[in-house]
Amino acid sequence: MRYSPIIQKTIEYIENSLQDELSLENIARFAGFSKFHYHRIFQKEVGVTVSEYIRYRRIANAANILLYTDEKIIDIALYYRFETQESFTRSFKKYYDLPPGQYRKLVSKLTLQREEMTMKNEQLLKGWNLSGSHPFNYQMGIDRETFHKGQASGFLKSVTAESKEEFATMMQQFKAENYLGKRMKLSGFLKSKGVDGFCGLWMRVDNALQDVLQFDNMVDRPIVNDTEWNHYYIILDVPENSAIISFGVLLSGRGQVWIDELEFEEVSIDTPTTNIDYGCDLLDGPANLSFEE
């Protein structure tokens, strides 16, 4: 059974309820599972426990409010269901190594300096390339105001794109030699806004002649319109004759997509792949040569 649609449904529920009371029992009931089974499959799919996910998402949202508003720390703490400012401070320091007050003072200045430097120098995003059919109609970069965890996310957005036939991708490529014969999983969190085509993760495995051996671009499970942060993945085999692995996030048409917390890891051979098979079954011989059928 594929659990990803169920996990995505409940992550959406969590994201829309971070300021409310959230218990494992209630979330598991929403998903239609026992709390023990749901706890197990959530941790397997997402990589953290349900409670840890809720905690760091509340802290990430709190960090954003600290930087971009003048809300009191105690009000932020209570809004995100922390019983006291002290318990909020302890949790905040676990993720950001600073108490909330110092974080607000120090990081807000650094963020402003980074934004000014980026505007002046038009810095490229380290490690990433912009490609696609119409890359000049799109922009990629770092967003320090919208993120899933930590202090920033990557984004890809349309600037002058006019149709759904245009697309761009924020991508990387690397040698496949360290992954030959393995089944690899690319996963991460994506958020979208105003996407009138579609967006999603993609991954491709090529041989030395640049023939495509494995490929998935989530075309059969596209992300469209406005969506909150959610977890997505691609699983592909890396055959022994592989030479290059490419991956990234793509956006067709207008809109914007954010990407954060990417992971690339080996999974069990028992884990189903998401490879899109464009092949077809061959007939035993020619058919309908007279066009009468």
LINNORLIN-V287831 format. One record per helix or strand of 3 or more residues. SS is the DSSP state (H for helix, E for strand). FROM is the first residue (numbers start at 1). LEN is the number of residues. Records with the same first field share a line. If there is no record, write none. Layout:
# LINNORLIN-V287831
SS=FROM-LEN + FROM-LEN
This chain:
# LINNORLIN-V287831
H=4-12 + 24-8 + 35-12 + 50-19 + 73-7 + 85-12 + 100-22 + 135-3 + 177-3 + 219-3
E=129-4 + 138-6 + 153-6 + 167-9 + 183-25 + 212-5 + 223-15 + 242-11 + 256-12
